[in-house]
Amino acid sequence: MLQSERSVLIVVDVQNGFTSGGNLAVANAEQIIPTINQLAQHFENIILTQDWHPTNHISFAENHPNKKPYDTIRLNYGMQVLWPSHCVQGSKDAEFHPDLNIPTAQMIIRKGFHSQIDSYSAFMEADHQTTTGLAGYLKERGIDTVFIVGIATDFCVAWTAMDAAKLGFKTFVISDATKAIDVHGSLQHAWQDMLAAGVKRVVANQILNAPDITQ
């Protein structure tokens, strides 16, 4: 059963860089890809996001002297985790994982391409001012409900979900179609923050085996 035409599935960063062998691999992340492919068959509207960094990106630890991955620094927009260089524009690391099979996706939102701002959310960059244009696109198409899957639960998925809720979308995260980095307890904190923001937590079977759950 298709979800409502007013719903969209946002598939976050299912890229080589975040799966086995990638530069910022999330443990067992590729295990969720079959579920994501299956879920996609239940949505008329689908958006993919793609991390797309320049080599001089401000979030890369190697671009900061005497810093290592997972250190934090303060930038003009707040605290920033420093990452291993990953998903560099045009690299194999930035490509979608070859098992991801969603030919019906209508849009790819590339994020993190501004060298001086990191970008976890599909809607808003980390300065909370620079928008991607996704909210306007969805609203213009009459979409009011978002379902979010992908990598990583505690960063790009969580920030996307919280921004969606803040922007007035009814927001669901399909928890067993996400994988987390979980550094310093970040997964638990992310779920606390998401639920506090009004995000609803569901599992894939609620979509696959039931009529439209937004009703």
N, CA, C and O of each residue as an XYZ file, in Angstrom:
860
protein
N       0.848     -1.198      0.000
C       0.000      0.000      0.000
C       0.881      1.244      0.000
O       1.779      1.394      0.828
N       0.600      2.125     -0.947
C       1.356      3.373     -1.003
C       0.964      4.293      0.146
O      -0.207      4.387      0.516
N       1.963      4.968      0.703
C       1.667      6.030      1.650
C       1.016      7.199      0.893
O       1.066      7.267     -0.335
N       0.426      8.084      1.635
C      -0.288      9.220      1.056
C       0.585      9.994      0.084
O       1.802     10.072      0.252
N      -0.048     10.566     -0.936
C       0.688     11.407     -1.885
C       1.187     12.688     -1.217
O       1.968     13.435     -1.807
N       0.738     12.940      0.008
C       1.222     14.102      0.766
C       2.417     13.745      1.653
O       2.878     14.570      2.442
N       2.917     12.509      1.519
C       4.077     12.039      2.293
C       5.290     11.897      1.386
O       5.166     11.683      0.180
N       6.467     12.022      1.996
C       7.715     11.822      1.264
C       8.647     10.955      2.098
O       8.667     11.053      3.325
N       9.416     10.108      1.425
C      10.498      9.350      2.064
C      11.802     10.072      1.766
O      12.170     10.248      0.605
N      12.501     10.489      2.818
C      13.814     11.120      2.669
C      14.876     10.101      3.050
O      14.930      9.650      4.194
N      15.713      9.742      2.097
C      16.758      8.734      2.283
C      18.077      9.468      2.459
O      18.595     10.069      1.518
N      18.620      9.416      3.680
C      19.750     10.259      4.060
C      21.089      9.537      3.876
O      21.365      8.548      4.554
N      21.905     10.031      2.969
C      23.347      9.728      2.889
C      23.689      8.239      2.852
O      24.579      7.793      3.575
N      22.998      7.476      2.025
C      23.352      6.055      1.869
C      24.453      5.979      0.810
O      24.224      5.636     -0.350
N      25.657      6.316      1.272
C      26.812      6.497      0.391
C      27.947      5.562      0.782
O      28.003      5.057      1.903
N      28.854      5.343     -0.172
C      30.007      4.485      0.105
C      30.797      4.970      1.321
O      31.323      4.160      2.084
N      30.878      6.285      1.500
C      31.681      6.839      2.587
C      31.215      6.455      3.970
O      32.001      6.466      4.918
N      29.929      6.110      4.101
C      29.367      5.790      5.412
C      29.098      4.294      5.590
O      28.512      3.883      6.591
N      29.524      3.483      4.624
C      29.323      2.033      4.696
C      30.688      1.339      4.708
O      31.723      1.999      4.610
N      30.687      0.032      4.824
C      31.947     -0.724      4.989
C      32.972     -0.343      3.922
O      32.677     -0.334      2.727
N      34.181     -0.029      4.384
C      35.251      0.380      3.485
C      35.282      1.865      3.211
O      36.205      2.352      2.557
N      34.284      2.604      3.700
C      34.232      4.044      3.470
C      35.118      4.804      4.442
O      35.590      4.253      5.436
N      35.333      6.062      4.145
C      36.228      6.891      4.968
C      35.624      7.268      6.314
O      36.349      7.636      7.238
N      34.295      7.179      6.432
C      33.624      7.420      7.715
C      32.571      6.332      7.897
O      31.384      6.605      8.075
N      33.048      5.090      7.845
C      32.135      3.934      7.847
C      31.382      3.823      9.166
O      31.967      3.935     10.243
N      30.090      3.602      9.064
C      29.225      3.352     10.209
C      28.998      1.838     10.261
O      28.608      1.230      9.265
N      29.243      1.238     11.425
C      29.203     -0.229     11.552
C      27.884     -0.795     11.038
O      26.805     -0.377     11.458
N      27.993     -1.747     10.127
C      26.852     -2.515      9.608
C      25.817     -1.664      8.876
O      24.666     -2.076      8.731
N      26.216     -0.488      8.419
C      25.239      0.416      7.802
C      24.587     -0.183      6.561
O      23.415      0.069      6.283
N      25.357     -0.979      5.816
C      24.775     -1.522      4.581
C      23.630     -2.505      4.863
O      22.864     -2.836      3.958
N      23.512     -2.970      6.111
C      22.439     -3.910      6.447
C      21.049     -3.295      6.311
O      20.068     -4.020      6.140
N      20.953     -1.975      6.386
C      19.633     -1.341      6.291
C      19.197     -1.097      4.852
O      18.040     -0.751      4.614
N      20.102     -1.272      3.883
C      19.780     -0.893      2.505
C      18.636     -1.724      1.925
O      17.768     -1.141      1.275
N      18.572     -3.057      2.117
C      17.414     -3.788      1.591
C      16.083     -3.291      2.151
O      15.085     -3.237      1.432
N      16.070     -2.931      3.422
C      14.843     -2.399      4.027
C      14.470     -1.062      3.390
O      13.299     -0.808      3.110
N      15.470     -0.208      3.164
C      15.203      1.090      2.529
C      14.658      0.895      1.119
O      13.705      1.566      0.724
N      15.256     -0.021      0.359
C      14.763     -0.299     -0.996
C      13.308     -0.773     -0.962
O      12.498     -0.390     -1.807
N      12.994     -1.604      0.020
C      11.637     -2.125      0.154
C      10.660     -1.006      0.537
O       9.565     -0.911     -0.017
N      11.067     -0.170      1.480
C      10.216      0.947      1.893
C       9.930      1.885      0.722
O       8.823      2.406      0.590
N      10.929      2.091     -0.116
C      10.782      3.036     -1.231
C       9.638      2.639     -2.161
O       9.044      3.498     -2.813
N       9.327      1.356     -2.226
C       8.238      0.891     -3.088
C       6.870      1.314     -2.556
O       5.861      1.180     -3.249
N       6.840      1.829     -1.319
C       5.572      2.234     -0.700
C       5.381      3.746     -0.707
O       4.448      4.261     -0.090
N       6.269      4.460     -1.408
C       6.180      5.921     -1.451
C       6.177      6.417     -2.888
O       6.966      5.983     -3.727
N       5.264      7.338     -3.136
C       5.211      7.991     -4.441
C       6.283      9.074     -4.545
O       6.812      9.337     -5.626
N       6.599      9.702     -3.401
C       7.548     10.814     -3.374
C       8.793     10.413     -2.584
O       8.696      9.984     -1.434
N       9.968     10.555     -3.212
C      11.223     10.142     -2.575
C      12.313     11.163     -2.885
O      12.486     11.588     -4.027
N      13.044     11.545     -1.835
C      14.198     12.454     -1.964
C      15.422     11.724     -1.428
O      15.349     11.078     -0.382
N      16.537     11.820     -2.128
C      17.814     11.301     -1.628
C      18.689     12.474     -1.205
O      18.675     13.523     -1.848
N      19.455     12.301     -0.118
C      20.468     13.308      0.213
C      21.857     12.701      0.032
O      22.054     11.492      0.151
N      22.801     13.576     -0.258
C      24.167     13.140     -0.581
C      25.166     14.131      0.011
O      25.201     15.299     -0.376
N      25.975     13.650      0.952
C      27.079     14.459      1.473
C      28.038     14.738      0.320
O      28.361     13.834     -0.451
N      28.497     15.991      0.195
C      29.215     16.378     -1.032
C      30.221     17.482     -0.699
O      30.000     18.657     -0.991
N      31.333     17.072     -0.078
C      32.269     18.038      0.508
C      33.426     18.398     -0.421
O      33.920     17.540     -1.152
N      33.865     19.664     -0.402
C      35.144     20.010     -1.024
C      36.293     19.506     -0.146
O      36.099     19.233      1.039
N      37.472     19.387     -0.723
C      38.611     18.842      0.034
C      39.011     19.733      1.201
O      39.587     19.251      2.177
N      38.711     21.037      1.113
C      39.101     21.967      2.176
C      37.972     22.181      3.187
O      37.920     23.222      3.842
N      37.092     21.233      3.314
C      35.910     21.442      4.165
C      36.304     21.643      5.629
O      37.214     20.995      6.145
N      35.592     22.555      6.273
C      35.922     22.959      7.645
C      35.715     21.841      8.666
O      36.267     21.899      9.764
N      34.927     20.827      8.316
C      34.669     19.733      9.259
C      35.734     18.642      9.220
O      35.696     17.719     10.034
N      36.679     18.729      8.295
C      37.702     17.686      8.169
C      38.846     17.955      9.143
O      39.446     19.029      9.122
N      39.143     16.979      9.990
C      40.200     17.144     10.994
C      41.533     17.500     10.357
O      42.302     18.281     10.916
N      41.809     16.934      9.196
C      43.118     17.167      8.566
C      43.308     18.628      8.139
O      44.427     19.046      7.843
N      42.223     19.400      8.105
C      42.328     20.813      7.742
C      42.560     21.717      8.950
O      42.550     22.941      8.826
N      42.770     21.104     10.130
C      43.019     21.864     11.359
C      44.299     21.345     12.008
O      44.349     20.181     12.406
N      45.325     22.168     12.124
C      46.595     21.718     12.715
C      46.394     21.168     14.130
O      45.651     21.729     14.935
N      47.070     20.068     14.404
C      47.085     19.457     15.740
C      45.713     18.941     16.191
O      45.482     18.756     17.385
N      44.811     18.712     15.240
C      43.508     18.135     15.580
C      43.386     16.753     14.956
O      43.991     16.461     13.924
N      42.587     15.908     15.608
C      42.360     14.564     15.073
C      40.859     14.309     14.968
O      40.062     15.011     15.591
N      40.474     13.302     14.178
C      39.050     13.007     14.038
C      38.367     12.809     15.391
O      38.917     12.202     16.310
N      37.157     13.340     15.476
C      36.257     13.281     16.643
C      36.616     14.295     17.730
O      35.928     14.366     18.748
N      37.691     15.090     17.531
C      37.866     16.274     18.363
C      36.719     17.235     18.061
O      36.069     17.130     17.021
N      36.477     18.166     18.973
C      35.491     19.215     18.694
C      36.174     20.574     18.770
O      37.112     20.774     19.541
N      35.689     21.493     17.964
C      36.174     22.872     17.988
C      34.966     23.806     17.965
O      33.867     23.406     17.580
N      35.181     25.033     18.374
C      34.099     26.024     18.296
C      34.283     26.858     17.033
O      35.336     27.455     16.808
N      33.234     26.885     16.217
C      33.220     27.746     15.039
C      32.215     28.865     15.267
O      31.548     28.899     16.302
N      32.102     29.769     14.320
C      31.226     30.924     14.559
C      29.757     30.531     14.652
O      28.941     31.320     15.128
N      29.402     29.314     14.204
C      28.011     28.870     14.330
C      27.817     27.856     15.459
O      26.715     27.334     15.628
N      28.865     27.567     16.234
C      28.714     26.646     17.362
C      29.776     25.571     17.371
O      30.790     25.671     16.681
N      29.528     24.526     18.174
C      30.490     23.437     18.288
C      30.441     22.547     17.044
O      29.375     22.273     16.494
N      31.616     22.110     16.624
C      31.737     21.294     15.426
C      32.574     20.062     15.729
O      33.708     20.182     16.194
N      32.030     18.881     15.469
C      32.821     17.649     15.510
C      33.697     17.620     14.266
O      33.231     17.914     13.165
N      34.968     17.265     14.441
C      35.871     17.117     13.305
C      35.871     15.661     12.846
O      35.984     14.739     13.654
N      35.743     15.478     11.557
C      35.589     14.135     10.984
C      36.797     13.755     10.132
O      37.532     14.628      9.669
N      37.004     12.457      9.925
C      37.925     12.062      8.859
C      37.404     12.628      7.528
O      36.195     12.766      7.345
N      38.302     12.951      6.618
C      37.854     13.423      5.301
C      36.974     12.352      4.660
O      37.346     11.179      4.624
N      35.814     12.753      4.156
C      34.859     11.777      3.634
C      33.957     12.431      2.593
O      33.769     13.648      2.588
N      33.410     11.606      1.718
C      32.419     12.032      0.715
C      32.878     13.287     -0.026
O      32.121     14.243     -0.188
N      34.133     13.262     -0.472
C      34.677     14.388     -1.235
C      34.039     14.394     -2.632
O      33.889     13.359     -3.280
N      33.677     15.583     -3.055
C      32.967     15.756     -4.325
C      33.627     14.983     -5.471
O      34.826     15.119     -5.716
N      32.834     14.177     -6.162
C      33.318     13.448     -7.329
C      34.074     12.174     -7.030
O      34.491     11.474     -7.953
N      34.262     11.853     -5.743
C      35.027     10.652     -5.382
C      34.110      9.435     -5.284
O      32.892      9.572     -5.176
N      34.703      8.258     -5.321
C      33.937      7.024     -5.142
C      33.300      6.995     -3.751
O      32.202      6.469     -3.564
N      34.015      7.573     -2.780
C      33.517      7.628     -1.405
C      32.176      8.369     -1.326
O      31.343      8.064     -0.472
N      31.974      9.335     -2.214
C      30.753     10.155     -2.201
C      29.602      9.530     -2.984
O      28.464      9.988     -2.885
N      29.891      8.490     -3.758
C      28.830      7.876     -4.567
C      27.815      7.156     -3.688
O      28.137      6.706     -2.588
N      26.588      7.053     -4.185
C      25.593      6.238     -3.490
C      26.064      4.785     -3.467
O      26.718      4.315     -4.398
N      25.718      4.081     -2.385
C      26.096      2.673     -2.283
C      25.476      1.899     -3.448
O      24.316      2.126     -3.793
N      26.238      0.991     -4.054
C      25.719      0.296     -5.249
C      24.471     -0.539     -4.990
O      23.728     -0.830     -5.927
N      24.221     -0.931     -3.743
C      23.021     -1.720     -3.451
C      21.766     -0.863     -3.335
O      20.656     -1.394     -3.371
N      21.921      0.456     -3.195
C      20.755      1.334     -3.112
C      20.073      1.343     -4.475
O      20.690      1.678     -5.486
N      18.810      0.976     -4.493
C      18.097      0.814     -5.767
C      16.755      1.524     -5.687
O      15.721      0.915     -5.415
N      16.800      2.828     -5.932
C      15.574      3.633     -5.849
C      15.477      4.499     -7.109
O      15.703      5.708     -7.050
N      15.142      3.883     -8.246
C      15.089      4.638     -9.495
C      13.976      5.675     -9.524
O      13.982      6.567    -10.372
N      13.012      5.568     -8.599
C      11.874      6.481     -8.611
C      12.129      7.778     -7.836
O      11.265      8.655     -7.814
N      13.302      7.917     -7.199
C      13.598      9.164     -6.468
C      13.548     10.354     -7.422
O      14.057     10.295     -8.541
N      12.921     11.440     -6.953
C      12.728     12.593     -7.831
C      13.778     13.679     -7.661
O      13.944     14.523     -8.541
N      14.493     13.667     -6.532
C      15.439     14.760     -6.280
C      16.598     14.258     -5.436
O      16.429     13.402     -4.567
N      17.786     14.808     -5.708
C      18.953     14.589     -4.854
C      19.338     15.939     -4.248
O      19.620     16.899     -4.965
N      19.343     15.992     -2.923
C      19.797     17.190     -2.213
C      21.252     16.962     -1.815
O      21.543     16.086     -1.001
N      22.162     17.741     -2.382
C      23.568     17.664     -1.992
C      23.826     18.657     -0.876
O      23.361     19.796     -0.923
N      24.570     18.219      0.129
C      24.793     19.074      1.290
C      26.257     19.007      1.721
O      26.972     18.050      1.422
N      26.680     20.055      2.434
C      28.074     20.117      2.875
C      29.024     20.620      1.825
O      30.236     20.436      1.940
N      28.479     21.270      0.776
C      29.375     21.735     -0.292
C      29.929     23.121     -0.045
O      30.843     23.552     -0.748
N      29.382     23.847      0.962
C      29.992     25.116      1.356
C      31.192     24.812      2.256
O      31.045     24.134      3.273
N      32.359     25.302      1.894
C      33.584     24.875      2.594
C      33.618     25.313      4.053
O      34.286     24.674      4.866
N      32.916     26.387      4.404
C      33.030     26.947      5.754
C      31.850     26.609      6.670
O      31.794     27.097      7.799
N      30.913     25.786      6.206
C      29.764     25.401      7.032
C      29.534     23.907      6.875
O      29.482     23.403      5.753
N      29.396     23.197      7.980
C      29.011     21.800      7.865
C      27.497     21.733      7.661
O      26.780     22.708      7.883
N      27.034     20.565      7.235
C      25.614     20.431      6.935
C      25.179     19.002      7.193
O      25.494     18.098      6.420
N      24.456     18.804      8.280
C      23.913     17.481      8.580
C      22.492     17.342      8.046
O      22.127     16.302      7.499
N      21.702     18.384      8.205
C      20.280     18.325      7.884
C      20.032     18.473      6.390
O      20.759     19.183      5.696
N      18.996     17.796      5.905
C      18.575     17.966      4.510
C      17.897     19.307      4.286
O      17.725     19.730      3.143
N      17.506     19.989      5.374
C      16.754     21.239      5.260
C      17.592     22.489      5.515
O      17.350     23.537      4.915
N      18.571     22.378      6.399
C      19.244     23.575      6.897
C      20.695     23.234      7.235
O      20.976     22.185      7.816
N      21.611     24.126      6.868
C      23.007     23.878      7.204
C      23.257     24.199      8.680
O      22.382     24.726      9.368
N      24.453     23.876      9.153
C      24.720     23.901     10.599
C      24.701     25.287     11.213
O      24.692     25.423     12.436
N      24.695     26.325     10.375
C      24.569     27.673     10.920
C      23.119     28.036     11.247
O      22.846     29.104     11.795
N      22.191     27.133     10.905
C      20.749     27.327     11.147
C      20.197     28.534     10.400
O      19.152     29.072     10.768
N      20.889     28.953      9.363
C      20.426     30.083      8.554
C      20.397     29.754      7.069
O      19.499     30.193      6.351
N      21.384     28.978      6.601
C      21.498     28.667      5.177
C      20.591     27.481      4.852
O      20.807     26.376      5.350
N      19.582     27.707      4.021
C      18.630     26.637      3.710
C      19.043     25.906      2.432
O      19.763     26.444      1.591
N      18.570     24.673      2.313
C      18.814     23.890      1.097
C      17.728     24.098      0.055
O      17.910     23.757     -1.114
N      16.596     24.657      0.476
C      15.463     24.811     -0.440
C      14.498     23.646     -0.400
O      13.458     23.685     -1.057
N      14.825     22.592      0.369
C      13.976     21.405      0.380
C      12.591     21.698      0.957
O      11.591     21.213      0.428
N      12.519     22.482      2.030
C      11.212     22.755      2.649
C      10.274     23.428      1.650
O       9.104     23.061      1.541
N      10.792     24.406      0.928
C       9.972     25.101     -0.061
C       9.504     24.172     -1.163
O       8.356     24.243     -1.601
N      10.397     23.300     -1.608
C      10.052     22.328     -2.652
C       8.914     21.418     -2.191
O       7.944     21.204     -2.919
N       9.044     20.883     -0.967
C       8.012     19.970     -0.467
C       6.680     20.692     -0.276
O       5.625     20.175     -0.643
N       6.739     21.881      0.296
C       5.486     22.620      0.545
C       4.813     23.005     -0.763
O       3.586     22.979     -0.861
N       5.602     23.361     -1.762
C       5.025     23.720     -3.057
C       4.342     22.521     -3.704
O       3.398     22.681     -4.478
N       4.815     21.332     -3.389
C       4.201     20.119     -3.929
C       3.067     19.590     -3.045
O       2.491     18.543     -3.338
N       2.748     20.305     -1.970
C       1.637     19.895     -1.117
C       1.975     18.767     -0.165
O       1.075     18.112      0.361
N       3.267     18.527      0.067
C       3.698     17.453      0.965
C       3.782     17.992      2.390
O       4.418     19.017      2.638
N       3.135     17.294      3.326
C       3.122     17.780      4.714
C       3.671     16.772      5.722
O       3.726     17.060      6.918
N       4.076     15.594      5.248
C       4.540     14.524      6.136
C       5.832     13.939      5.594
O       5.929     13.630      4.406
N       6.837     13.784      6.471
C       8.101     13.209      6.034
C       8.442     11.965      6.857
O       8.237     11.924      8.070
N       8.959     10.973      6.176
C       9.513      9.770      6.786
C      10.995      9.757      6.446
O      11.378      9.974      5.297
N      11.830      9.501      7.455
C      13.276      9.631      7.265
C      13.967      8.313      7.591
O      13.679      7.678      8.606
N      14.891      7.909      6.706
C      15.717      6.713      6.887
C      17.146      7.081      6.517
O      17.387      8.141      5.941
N      18.105      6.197      6.850
C      19.458      6.394      6.355
C      20.515      6.483      7.438
O      20.375      5.915      8.521
N      21.589      7.218      7.114
C      22.802      7.248      7.914
C      23.194      8.708      8.165
O      23.125      9.507      7.231
N      23.585      9.078      9.327
C      23.615      8.304     10.556
C      22.490      8.826     11.456
O      22.178     10.017     11.476
N      21.894      7.887     12.199
C      20.752      8.216     13.041
C      21.004      9.426     13.920
O      20.137     10.286     14.075
N      22.199      9.488     14.494
C      22.495     10.484     15.532
C      23.034     11.797     14.987
O      23.277     12.727     15.756
N      23.226     11.891     13.687
C      23.696     13.151     13.111
C      22.769     13.577     11.968
O      21.824     14.328     12.209
N      23.004     13.131     10.759
C      22.244     13.665      9.626
C      20.763     13.306      9.671
O      19.917     14.116      9.292
N      20.445     12.096     10.131
C      19.036     11.718     10.258
C      18.360     12.568     11.327
O      17.287     13.125     11.095
N      18.986     12.669     12.498
C      18.380     13.405     13.612
C      18.211     14.881     13.273
O      17.155     15.457     13.532
N      19.224     15.490     12.707
C      19.129     16.925     12.383
C      18.057     17.159     11.311
O      17.322     18.144     11.375
N      17.970     16.264     10.336
C      16.922     16.365      9.314
C      15.542     16.265      9.953
O      14.643     17.045      9.639
N      15.386     15.292     10.857
C      14.087     15.086     11.499
C      13.686     16.281     12.356
O      12.540     16.728     12.303
N      14.616     16.795     13.138
C      14.278     17.923     14.014
C      13.962     19.182     13.211
O      13.062     19.942     13.569
N      14.702     19.401     12.127
C      14.390     20.550     11.281
C      13.027     20.377     10.611
O      12.264     21.338     10.503
N      12.718     19.165     10.164
C      11.414     18.912      9.533
C      10.281     19.237     10.503
O       9.308     19.898     10.141
N      10.422     18.761     11.740
C       9.391     19.027     12.749
C       9.271     20.522     13.026
O       8.171     21.059     13.151
N      10.418     21.181     13.118
C      10.434     22.622     13.400
C       9.769     23.413     12.264
O       9.157     24.455     12.497
N       9.897     22.911     11.054
C       9.331     23.573      9.879
C       7.856     23.244      9.666
O       7.237     23.712      8.711
N       7.296     22.427     10.576
C       5.862     22.171     10.530
C       5.437     20.898      9.840
O       4.241     20.667      9.663
N       6.386     20.061      9.444
C       6.037     18.780      8.837
C       5.735     17.750      9.921
O       6.385     17.733     10.967
N       4.762     16.907      9.673
C       4.566     15.736     10.515
C       5.739     14.802     10.211
O       5.960     14.449      9.053
N       6.493     14.400     11.238
C       7.806     13.790     11.008
C       7.926     12.440     11.691
O       7.649     12.304     12.882
N       8.345     11.440     10.918
C       8.568     10.085     11.411
C       9.985      9.658     11.064
O      10.455      9.910      9.955
N      10.676      9.010     12.010
C      11.945      8.342     11.710
C      11.700      6.841     11.806
O      11.195      6.344     12.812
N      12.065      6.128     10.745
C      11.886      4.668     10.701
C      13.162      4.065     11.289
O      14.164      3.904     10.592
N      13.111      3.735     12.584
C      14.336      3.509     13.354
C      15.154      2.322     12.864
O      16.384      2.366     12.904
N      14.486      1.246     12.394
C      15.251      0.075     11.946
C      15.707      0.201     10.489
O      16.228     -0.752      9.911
N      15.508      1.376      9.908
C      16.073      1.675      8.584
C      17.090      2.816      8.705
O      17.336      3.555      7.752
N      17.679      2.938      9.917
C      18.765      3.893     10.154
C      19.900      3.168     10.879
O      19.684      2.131     11.507
N      21.097      3.718     10.785
C      22.251      3.244     11.556
C      22.988      4.445     12.139
O      23.045      5.512     11.528
N      23.551      4.253     13.332
C      24.152      5.363     14.067
C      25.671      5.232     14.172
O      26.218      4.129     14.139
N      26.344      6.387     14.299
C      27.769      6.406     14.631
C      27.931      6.109     16.122
O      28.791      5.322     16.516
N      27.102      6.742     16.938
C      27.057      6.584     18.394
C      28.417      6.835     19.036
O      29.040      5.927     19.587
N      28.864      8.087     18.952
C      30.107      8.512     19.586
C      29.755      9.324     20.833
O      28.981     10.279     20.758
N      30.318      8.946     21.970
C      30.082      9.642     23.245
C      28.594      9.722     23.603
O      28.118     10.752     24.080
N      27.865      8.626     23.367
C      26.452      8.595     23.740
C      25.541      9.387     22.819
O      24.421      9.728     23.198
N      26.012      9.684     21.606
C      25.259     10.574     20.715
C      23.927      9.985     20.264
O      22.992     10.736     19.985
N      23.816      8.655     20.184
C      22.557      8.067     19.727
C      21.430      8.308     20.733
O      20.331      8.718     20.357
N      21.706      8.055     21.998
C      20.696      8.262     23.030
C      20.266      9.731     23.076
O      19.078     10.040     23.162
N      21.251     10.625     23.018
C      20.936     12.062     23.042
C      20.104     12.458     21.828
O      19.183     13.269     21.926
N      20.443     11.875     20.689
C      19.714     12.224     19.463
C      18.251     11.818     19.567
O      17.366     12.584     19.186
N      17.988     10.616     20.082
C      16.593     10.188     20.220
C      15.853     11.048     21.236
O      14.690     11.393     21.025
N      16.507     11.393     22.322
C      15.873     12.281     23.297
C      15.494     13.611     22.643
O      14.390     14.118     22.838
N      16.415     14.159     21.875
C      16.171     15.450     21.224
C      15.071     15.328     20.164
O      14.211     16.202     20.054
N      15.102     14.245     19.391
C      14.088     14.070     18.346
C      12.689     13.942     18.947
O      11.752     14.603     18.501
N      12.557     13.091     19.959
C      11.240     12.881     20.566
C      10.736     14.167     21.218
O       9.548     14.482     21.158
N      11.658     14.907     21.844
C      11.277     16.181     22.469
C      10.809     17.193     21.425
O       9.997     18.068     21.725
N      11.320     17.075     20.204
C      10.947     17.993     19.125
C       9.639     17.597     18.445
O       9.152     18.306     17.564
N       9.071     16.459     18.858
C       7.811     16.018     18.273
C       7.948     14.990     17.171
O       6.963     14.642     16.521
N       9.169     14.496     16.952
C       9.388     13.450     15.949
C       8.821     12.131     16.483
O       8.970     11.817     17.663
N       8.172     11.367     15.606
C       7.622     10.072     16.002
C       8.545      8.957     15.528
O       9.063      8.989     14.412
N       8.741      7.959     16.408
C       9.602      6.821     16.093
C       8.734      5.639     15.663
O       7.837      5.224     16.396
N       9.004      5.106     14.482
C       8.262      3.953     13.966
C       9.256      2.926     13.457
O      10.458      3.188     13.396
N       8.749      1.750     13.091
C       9.589      0.714     12.494
C       9.045      0.371     11.111
O       7.899      0.680     10.784
N       9.880     -0.265     10.316
C       9.555     -0.493      8.910
C       8.264     -1.277      8.724
O       7.484     -0.974      7.821
N       8.029     -2.273      9.560
C       6.827     -3.092      9.381
C       5.542     -2.294      9.499
O       4.519     -2.671      8.927
N       5.589     -1.193     10.237
C       4.407     -0.343     10.337
C       4.072      0.305      8.993
O       2.920      0.655      8.736
N       5.075      0.461      8.146
C       4.849      1.017      6.805
C       4.549     -0.093      5.817
O       3.656      0.026      4.978
N       5.315     -1.182      5.928
C       5.228     -2.249      4.916
C       3.941     -3.070      5.027
O       3.429     -3.570      4.026
N       3.430     -3.203      6.232
C       2.323     -4.141      6.456
C       1.020     -3.466      6.863
O       0.096     -4.133      7.329
N       0.941     -2.158      6.692
C      -0.246     -1.451      7.162
C      -0.646     -0.391      6.152
O       0.167      0.026      5.327
N      -1.894      0.044      6.214
C      -2.292      1.183      5.390
C      -1.587      2.446      5.856
O      -0.790      2.409      6.794
N      -1.870      3.525      5.224
C      -1.248      4.807      5.503
C      -1.318      5.138      6.996
O      -2.401      5.363      7.537
N      -0.153      5.167      7.659
C      -0.151      5.363      9.123
C      -0.283      6.820      9.514
O      -0.375      7.138     10.700
N      -0.293      7.724      8.518
C      -0.425      9.137      8.867
C      -1.879      9.520      9.135
O      -2.155     10.607      9.643
N      -2.796      8.636      8.798
C      -4.224      8.980      8.963
C      -4.615      8.924     10.437
O      -5.769      9.180     10.780
